[in-house]
């Protein structure tokens, strides 16, 4: 992915979520362009894993991976490049607080992702949701003016 970044406003809060039996992390794209999503989540040994990229066309919703059952996650999303009203090529990026390892060129999975590993670069992620009990269950929606998180 070529980098022409326009930082989006993220409306993100640290959320405490009750446990649910139907835990899933779902992403929805209500932005006008295709977006790619990466997530970060802690492993049992305290190290973090990052994975990417889930591709979402405008209007699509999908779970990142139905096998993921975690108590906390962070996310980063990037739109494809597009022309704004002024004719300038831009991309929207959702991610603003904590750096984790990503690979821009293809799908990736990194362990110990709080550090730069292999071919990675460190990029900003936004906090998703967390649970004090069981697995987190949330939907993250990408909008033109930021993101929203719905707890299920």
Long-range contacts (C-beta under 8 A, 24 or more apart in sequence): 1-36, 1-78, 1-80, 1-104, 1-105, 2-81, 3-91, 3-104, 4-81, 4-89, 4-90, 4-91, 5-90, 5-91, 5-93, 6-84, 6-90, 6-91, 6-92, 6-93, 7-93, 7-96, 8-92, 8-93, 8-94, 8-145, 8-146, 8-147, 9-145, 9-146, 10-94, 10-95, 10-96, 10-126, 10-146, 10-147, 11-145, 11-146, 11-147, 11-148, 12-96, 12-97, 12-126, 12-127, 12-146, 12-147, 12-149, 13-127, 13-149, 14-127, 14-130, 15-129, 15-130, 15-138, 15-149, 15-151, 16-130, 16-131, 16-132, 17-129, 17-130, 17-131, 17-132, 17-136, 17-137, 17-138, 17-151, 18-131, 18-133, 18-151, 19-131, 19-133, 19-134, 19-135, 20-134, 20-135, 20-137, 20-152, 22-137, 22-152, 23-69, 23-134, 23-135, 23-136, 23-137, 24-63, 24-66, 24-137, 24-152, 25-63, 25-64, 25-65, 25-68, 25-70, 25-73, 25-128, 25-136, 25-137, 25-138, 25-140, 26-61, 26-62, 26-63, 26-64, 26-138, 26-139, 26-140, 27-54, 27-56, 27-61, 27-62, 27-63, 27-64, 27-75, 27-77, 27-139, 27-140, 27-141, 27-142, 28-56, 28-60, 28-61, 28-139, 28-140, 28-141, 28-142, 29-56, 29-57, 29-58, 29-59, 29-60, 29-61, 29-141, 29-142, 30-58, 30-59, 30-141, 30-142, 30-143, 30-144, 31-58, 31-79, 31-92, 31-142, 31-143, 31-144, 32-58, 32-82, 32-144, 33-58, 33-79, 33-80, 33-82, 33-92, 34-58, 34-79, 34-80, 35-77, 35-78, 35-79, 35-80, 35-92, 35-142, 36-77, 36-78, 36-79, 36-80, 37-64, 37-75, 37-76, 37-77, 38-75, 38-76, 38-77, 38-100, 38-102, 38-108, 38-125, 39-64, 39-68, 39-73, 39-74, 39-75, 39-76, 39-128, 40-73, 40-74, 40-75, 40-76, 40-98, 40-100, 40-113, 40-125, 41-68, 41-70, 41-72, 41-73, 41-74, 42-70, 42-71, 42-72, 43-111, 47-111, 47-112, 47-113, 47-114, 48-100, 48-112, 48-113, 48-114, 49-109, 49-110, 49-111, 49-113, 50-100, 50-101, 50-102, 50-108, 50-109, 50-110, 50-113, 51-107, 51-108, 51-109, 51-110, 52-76, 52-102, 52-103, 52-107, 52-108, 53-107, 53-108, 56-142, 61-139, 69-135, 70-135, 70-136, 71-130, 71-131, 71-132, 71-133, 71-134, 71-135, 71-136, 72-128, 72-129, 72-130, 72-131, 72-136, 73-128, 73-129, 73-130, 73-136, 73-138, 74-98, 74-100, 74-125, 74-126, 74-127, 74-128, 75-125, 75-126, 75-128, 75-140, 76-100, 76-102, 76-123, 76-124, 76-125, 76-126, 77-142, 77-147, 92-142, 92-144, 93-124, 94-126, 94-142, 94-146, 94-147, 95-123, 95-124, 95-125, 95-126, 96-124, 96-126, 97-124, 97-125, 97-126, 97-127, 98-124, 98-125, 98-127, 99-123, 99-124, 99-125, 100-125
